[in-house]
């Protein structure tokens, strides 16, 4: 009798524990996911702007802003009186620092075949033990429609503040050349003529170029010259708040965009390119004023400029070690970066391929995986990506077709407006995946779905390793961690173990979050279909928690 009465007692307690576990999981899983996304977002922040009372040897955005207010008080394209005023102001400021600036006057044809007179401003600071010169470069002309506070007045003002700080701290070992190019907005003309005509071009070991494609957000290193291994390693050592992704560099090479660094690279110079790009609605518009510029963006520009000038200015820039094998590099936690040679990516790919094969054997051994289920999981994930891409593309095209052109342009370029559309599309992506997986999971085990998803990730890992090596990390490391999590789940009781997928998806969510946000900010929602398909791929790492737990237990 005692045994008979004890059973109901146990049975009445089990549902309470089960409900508590479900409640904890229901709260814990969203917290973990949102926490990983927050960590990813913390990678893309600018340092706080320093005030006018910052130490004299430091960079101060407040001090640079005073210069910028003069430089960008009105549009100053090539050939206008306003352009001449800016030129004269910059020459006067350089002379006030005790320097001897020069003007390279030259004539070149612009994109329309018209002859334009250009005036590059340059100054050279002698070093104490010169190997090769370090050059800082930015353009001081603007487009006719914009005052050019961000593009590229911020970089020019940062140059003046950097030179002032360098005067305080003392001479560098290498010569420092500061080049303020003319005619960038009409075809990179000043940079081209400097490389073609000026003798200093042959004495440069490294160039740091500064640009902008918006008026706010962090400044990130988005382009390097080829054989960037040594440069990237030194950049990571010297930059106090580095933000850089080799994926963005690889993608940028495939795009038609150009900056002055294009001309410097064509002339054989090694270099790094920096830009901030949020606030796209200000790019080449009347909104590009000093008042609208984010001081933190100016501070980030300047801190790169000053710290890297001091660092590279004291290194040997004349040796072959300046050019080494390209590297994979990316931020992980805030301003903390990881980097390794591209050739290592092949070995990492091989390792995860072997781990995938071992995971398949492990799952079959424990009777948790089948080949049929694996293919089914692969197809479900592929279907989810196609569904998201199709629905988002169609939905956004309908939004676009029902807006006047000017309203649409202001919507996608103004982050204060477009962010709500972006969040809405993300929510729609989650809902679409949730419904699809919940519907189909009655026919497939969660383990098969998980490994089938990771098979797709393995294919992306292989393709990116060979065709987009700088972006291979985005698939290699999330795949590695998820495979480890799946193997651990095989050792757990067959039940509601799917929360493990969320824990081991954290690296993937951290790595994908900043890339998705940067692409959204830089390329706008014109790429909504592609952007949200990539978001759906990142979401696929947690597909097991979308499955119907009851059905999975019945199949088990």
CORKA-V533704 format. One record per residue. OMEGA is omega in radians with two decimals (* if undefined). Layout:
omega-><OMEGA:OMEGA>
//
This chain:
omega-><-3.14:3.14:-3.12:-3.09:-3.14:-3.10:3.10:3.14:3.12:-3.11:-3.14:3.13:-3.07:3.12:3.14:3.10:3.14:3.11:3.12:3.14:3.12:3.14:3.12:3.13:-3.12:3.09:-3.03:-3.09:3.08:3.13:3.13:-3.12:-3.14:3.10:3.11:3.12:3.12:3.10:3.09:-3.13:-3.14:3.08:-2.97:3.09:3.11:3.08:3.11:-3.13:3.10:-3.10:-3.11:-3.12:3.09:3.12:-3.02:3.14:3.14:3.06:3.13:3.09:-3.14:3.12:3.13:-3.11:3.11:3.07:-3.09:-3.14:3.09:-3.09:-3.00:3.12:3.11:3.07:-3.12:3.08:-3.12:3.05:-3.14:3.07:3.13:3.09:3.14:3.11:3.12:3.10:-3.12:3.12:-3.13:3.10:-3.13:3.14:3.12:3.10:3.13:3.08:-3.14:-3.11:-3.12:-3.11:3.10:3.05:3.01:3.13:-3.11:3.13:-3.13:3.11:3.11:-3.07:-3.12:3.13:3.13:3.14:-3.12:3.07:-3.08:3.13:3.04:3.08:-3.11:3.09:-3.11:3.09:-3.11:3.07:-3.10:-3.11:-2.91:2.96:2.94:-3.04:2.95:-3.13:2.94:-3.09:3.02:-3.13:-3.09:3.05:3.09:3.00:-3.10:-3.03:-2.98:3.05:3.05:3.13:3.10:-3.08:0.16:-3.09:3.14:3.14:3.13:3.09:3.10:3.09:-3.14:3.13:3.10:3.12:3.10:3.14:3.11:3.09:3.14:-3.03:3.07:-3.03:3.04:3.04:-3.12:2.97:3.06:3.06:3.05:-3.09:3.03:-3.00:3.10:3.01:3.10:-3.05:-3.14:3.04:3.11:-2.95:-3.10:3.12:3.14:-3.11:3.06:-3.13:-3.10:-2.92:-2.96:-3.11:3.13:-3.07:-3.10:-3.07:-3.03:3.09:-3.10:3.11:3.04:-3.08:-3.07:-3.06:3.07:3.06:-3.13:-3.13:3.12:3.13:-3.13:3.01:3.14:3.12:-2.98:-3.11:3.03:2.93:3.10:-3.06:-2.96:-2.99:-3.10:-3.10:-3.12:3.12:3.14:3.06:-3.13:3.10:-2.91:-3.06:-3.11:3.12:-3.05:2.99:-3.10:3.13:3.14:3.06:-3.13:3.09:3.14:-3.14:-3.13:-3.14:-3.12:-3.07:-3.11:-3.08:3.12:2.96:3.10:3.14:3.08:3.13:3.13:3.11:3.12:3.10:3.06:-3.12:2.98:-3.11:3.08:-3.12:-3.09:3.09:2.87:-2.96:3.06:-3.03:-3.06:3.14:3.11:-3.04:3.11:3.11:3.13:3.14:-3.08:-3.11:3.08:-3.12:-3.11:-3.11:3.09:-3.14:3.12:3.09:3.09:3.12:-3.12:3.03:-3.05:3.14:2.99:-3.01:-3.07:-3.08:-3.13:3.08:3.12:-3.09:-3.10:3.12:3.13:3.13:3.10:-3.12:-3.06:-3.06:3.13:-3.10:3.11:3.12:3.11:-3.12:3.08:-3.12:2.92:-3.12:-3.14:3.05:3.11:3.12:-3.14:-3.12:3.10:-3.05:3.04:-3.13:3.05:-3.11:3.13:-3.12:3.09:-3.12:3.13:3.14:3.06:3.11:3.11:-3.12:-3.12:3.05:3.09:3.11:3.10:3.13:3.11:3.11:3.09:3.11:-3.13:3.14:3.10:-3.13:3.14:3.12:3.09:-3.10:3.01:3.13:3.12:3.12:3.11:3.11:3.09:3.10:3.10:-3.10:3.11:3.13:3.12:3.11:-3.13:3.13:3.11:-3.13:3.13:-3.13:-3.13:-3.09:-3.12:3.13:3.13:-3.12:-3.11:3.09:3.07:3.08:-3.10:-3.09:-3.12:3.09:2.96:-3.05:-3.10:3.11:3.12:-3.13:3.13:-3.14:-3.03:-3.10:3.13:-3.10:3.11:3.11:-3.02:-3.11:3.13:3.04:-3.13:3.12:3.11:3.12:3.08:3.11:3.10:3.11:3.11:-3.11:3.13:3.14:3.13:-3.12:-3.11:-3.12:3.10:-3.12:-3.02:-3.04:3.06:-3.10:-3.06:3.11:-3.13:3.13:3.11:3.11:-3.12:-3.11:3.07:3.06:-3.12:3.01:3.07:3.09:3.12:3.10:3.09:3.11:-3.14:-3.11:-3.10:-3.13:-3.10:-3.06:-3.12:-2.97:3.12:3.13:-3.07:-3.13:-3.06:3.12:-3.06:-3.00:3.02:3.12:-3.14:-3.10:3.14:3.07:3.07:3.12:3.14:3.10:3.10:-3.12:3.11:-3.13:-3.12:3.11:3.14:-3.09:-3.08:-3.13:-2.92:3.10:3.13:-3.12:3.14:-3.14:-3.08:3.00:-3.09:3.12:3.12:3.13:3.12:-3.09:-3.07:-3.03:-3.11:3.14:3.12:-3.11:-3.14:3.10:3.10:-3.10:-3.04:-3.06:3.13:-3.12:2.94:3.13:-3.03:-3.10:3.14:-3.09:-3.10:3.01:3.07:3.07:3.11:3.09:3.09:3.14:-3.10:3.11:-3.14:3.12:-3.12:-3.13:3.07:-3.04:3.05:-3.05:-3.11:-3.14:3.13:3.12:-3.14:3.10:3.13:*>
//
